Amino acid sequence: MLRARGGHRRHRLDRVQPGERSARQPAHWRGRAGVPVLAEETGVKGSPYIAWAKSRLGIRYNLAASGVRPCPAELLEPTLDDFTLGGAYPEGWPPLIARIARRYGVAESQVVLAHGCSMANHLVFAALLEPGDDVLVEQPSYEPLAAVPRYLGAVVRGFSRAPEDGWRLDAERIAAVLTPRTRMVVLSNLHNPTGALTGESELRALGALAAERGIHVLVDEVYLEWLHDDGMPSAARLGAPFIATGSLTKAYGLDWLRAGWVLAPPDVAQRIRRVQDLFSGHIAQPTQRLAAKALDRASRLLAPLQALVGRNRDLVDRFVRAHERLSWVRPVAGAVGFVHLRDGSVDELVERLETRYDTTVAPGRFFGMPTWFRIGFGMDTAVLEEGLVRLAAALAK
């Protein structure tokens, strides 16, 4: 049963005026001798995916969202002292740095604060890459992980993670596409867009390969927070060559805080701090103090969200299994999954969802796989349920 905008039941879907059409097709994969190169976008510099996502924030049933519902500020118990605008902390507020180091099992000298995980990734790329360097990025991938190195003049190549293998990270596949100019391997854990987990044994195999070749490994761990209390360690604890990034954005619903960090070997961390000087002198003191409070309350904040996301993941799993045109590898954890549309066009499905049903999902073309779409399930269950009803109606058309 569908609900009208006023909340009463009705049998016909509300229609909305056609909105903005999806952004132009992003980069595609091309290459020679078995080494795929992510082709460069033409036109304005930037991220087509991020621009698309921002333009969809007004959609009522936004199943493209990749985080959880916003965290109410009162749960952090803010005080007037948290909004002090002074303080001589050029490398960051020491109590926050200490909390991050303690939570992730690294030395305080390894922690660099940043404006969210996206800027943390940007700082790593800017500090360690030179124009012409090769960077290997997982495929499918979160588009900015390829867009920023390319913006900095690197050559972005891909290594595949396959659904038939459960999206597993395979060090042998990575070794097969390394080049003499490879300087960095980039992945996400949990994997964005699939929610697959890369375990410690796979990371150690990759680390041994990277150490032998003298290259860095960047692991975006913004979704790994879901498994922290289950004992899943940060890749930064495995030592060089690993660099990890994270933030309070996705698991805590604290996107508005823009609190992120880099965990790196001390010498690499110092290089990243000096690059940070080019972008900002410091992180706002209210952000740092409220971030410290969030980490102090981590288990209390995450527990209800983990329960919500677990129930919602089951709901999406039942939905996918009930539709013959759809399939996925059920995510291990986190608030996103990657769904395959066996026939038809994902872009046409998304356009139909947006223009007729006030609903959207993230087109797989932004992740390098145009017959797939990413679905988020971190929102309130009632919103997800109604969004799935509308997705079912669009599929039936």
Secondary structure as GFF3:
##gff-version 3
##sequence-region A 1 397
A	DSSP	beta_strand	2	3	.	.	.	ID=ss1
A	DSSP	beta_strand	9	10	.	.	.	ID=ss2
A	DSSP	beta_strand	29	32	.	.	.	ID=ss3
A	DSSP	beta_strand	35	38	.	.	.	ID=ss4
A	DSSP	alpha_helix	48	55	.	.	.	ID=ss5
A	DSSP	beta_strand	61	62	.	.	.	ID=ss6
A	DSSP	three_ten_helix	73	76	.	.	.	ID=ss7
A	DSSP	three_ten_helix	80	83	.	.	.	ID=ss8
A	DSSP	alpha_helix	94	104	.	.	.	ID=ss9
A	DSSP	three_ten_helix	108	110	.	.	.	ID=ss10
A	DSSP	beta_strand	111	114	.	.	.	ID=ss11
A	DSSP	alpha_helix	116	128	.	.	.	ID=ss12
A	DSSP	beta_strand	134	139	.	.	.	ID=ss13
A	DSSP	alpha_helix	144	151	.	.	.	ID=ss14
A	DSSP	beta_strand	155	160	.	.	.	ID=ss15
A	DSSP	three_ten_helix	163	165	.	.	.	ID=ss16
A	DSSP	alpha_helix	171	177	.	.	.	ID=ss17
A	DSSP	beta_strand	182	188	.	.	.	ID=ss18
A	DSSP	alpha_helix	200	213	.	.	.	ID=ss19
A	DSSP	beta_strand	216	220	.	.	.	ID=ss20
A	DSSP	three_ten_helix	224	230	.	.	.	ID=ss21
A	DSSP	three_ten_helix	235	238	.	.	.	ID=ss22
A	DSSP	beta_strand	242	247	.	.	.	ID=ss23
A	DSSP	three_ten_helix	255	257	.	.	.	ID=ss24
A	DSSP	beta_strand	260	263	.	.	.	ID=ss25
A	DSSP	alpha_helix	266	276	.	.	.	ID=ss26
A	DSSP	alpha_helix	285	296	.	.	.	ID=ss27
A	DSSP	alpha_helix	298	322	.	.	.	ID=ss28
A	DSSP	beta_strand	326	328	.	.	.	ID=ss29
A	DSSP	beta_strand	336	341	.	.	.	ID=ss30
A	DSSP	alpha_helix	346	357	.	.	.	ID=ss31
A	DSSP	beta_strand	359	360	.	.	.	ID=ss32
A	DSSP	beta_strand	362	363	.	.	.	ID=ss33
A	DSSP	three_ten_helix	364	367	.	.	.	ID=ss34
A	DSSP	beta_strand	372	376	.	.	.	ID=ss35
A	DSSP	alpha_helix	381	396	.	.	.	ID=ss36
###
